[in-house]
Amino acid sequence: MSDKMEQILELVSQYVNEREDKWEPGSDWVSYSGPHYDKEEYLAAIEVLLSGWLIFGENAREFEKKFPSHLGMKHGSLTNSGSSANLLAVAALKSKNGYNLPQGSKIITPVVCFPTTINPVIQSGFQPVFVDVTLPDLNPDLDQVERLLESDPEIRGIMFAHVLGNPPDMNRLMALVKKHDLIFVEDACDALGSYYDGKKLGSFGHISTCSFFPAHHMTMGEGGFVATDSARIRKAVASIRDWGRACYCNTLKPGNVTAGTACGNRFKNWLTGMPEAVYDHRYVFDEIGYNLKPLDLQAAMGLQQLKKLPDLDAARRKNFAILQQIFKPYEKYLHLPQATELSDPCWFAYLLTVKEDAPFDRADIVDYLENEKIQTRSYFAGNILAHPGYRHLAEPYGDLNSMFPVAGLVTTNSFFLGTFIGLTEEKLAYIKKVVDSFFGTVR
Ligand SMILES: Cc1ncc(COP(=O)(O)O)c(C=O)c1O
């Protein structure tokens, strides 16, 4: 390493070490989440940046080797966001090299969701079939799922996200997946580090996805992952991510030799429509793809975050337990979160739903907390069909609140607080003080 580079890295270390992390109760925000990274991530990112290699490279390849086991899968592809990961997973359902599901195939999905869990279903020309969710977990209502599957043999798949790290009854769900021969896309974007009956969330689906947006269990700024046990599906996903390219040297065996490094034969009669033509495999396209690749810099940060994941996860579990103590006395007014039987969630957040008979509204408690500088968030879209962009999909369902009553309640009454490592004991004590003082005003 050159002297100048060493100096730069040393200065960056000093700069990060000297950062002040001051927090004043009542004047500084208690964030619901945020990136938690240190000099290691900065140094890794700067080293990659200064190396001159910007695009998918050795750090991304290394990350792709290391990360699948975190979702209990064998293979995986790094991408530039969790939304891209969902898009790729659904594209693999459609691909002739993937699951080859026909246009218009029906996919069950809950009506309460993060938009980009279900958007790819719509964007890829499949037909979403919406179900309501259950309280307090907000996971898909499995009674409804079962009824639909019994009555409609055209349903081919199911896609949903484990809600804030807490799964539905996976034994029952997986029995339905098996019985009805469904493809299951498991959005584990909020569920990294969570388990069901000793098995990692992210390992149940045919394909599962993860997000590395700063609010998530670990971050690389933006980033996402598609995991699978199938080498064939992994190849299709990587191709769709990389413009549809047939050549897989980028992800498996980099190099630039004429003979080709991964397939062993770069120049060959690859074009099925012009069998006489000798063509460069690097510009042969197996898929109608996108470009959803990450920067190598993101992967370099991700590799550093992976080392910290045990601490990041432990903090979420601990903070969740403290928040549960804080809110327990007010259970009369609120549906408190509850881990599904057999599950061990690494909670993304602390989810609350104000009970219908409570003498206050969600706005009252959320305003109170936010006025005291405690950040809250809605449970993402609530009922997605109520949103302007989705109204055309709502028509067949008639009155949304009669069709999806729990989703209606979630949209008006649910919210969450953070659980991330940035919630220090001091901040949690402050949350307790503010929460107790709010309930002191409730008559
Ligand atoms: C359940 C779920 N799925 C998908 C996404 C999309 O991930 P990203 O923000 O990385 O695109 C999110 C985002 O937070 C999410 O919570």
The ligand as an ORCA input file, in Angstrom:
! r2SCAN-3c Opt
* xyz 0 1
  C     -40.509     -6.438      3.797
  C     -39.723     -5.583      2.841
  N     -39.534     -6.030      1.598
  C     -38.824     -5.314      0.708
  C     -38.271     -4.105      1.044
  C     -37.481     -3.333      0.027
  O     -36.127     -3.244      0.363
  P     -35.218     -2.042     -0.189
  O     -35.565     -0.819      0.593
  O     -33.825     -2.505      0.057
  O     -35.529     -1.884     -1.624
  C     -38.454     -3.606      2.320
  C     -37.869     -2.293      2.651
  O     -37.634     -1.847      3.673
  C     -39.193     -4.365      3.255
  O     -39.386     -3.932      4.501
*
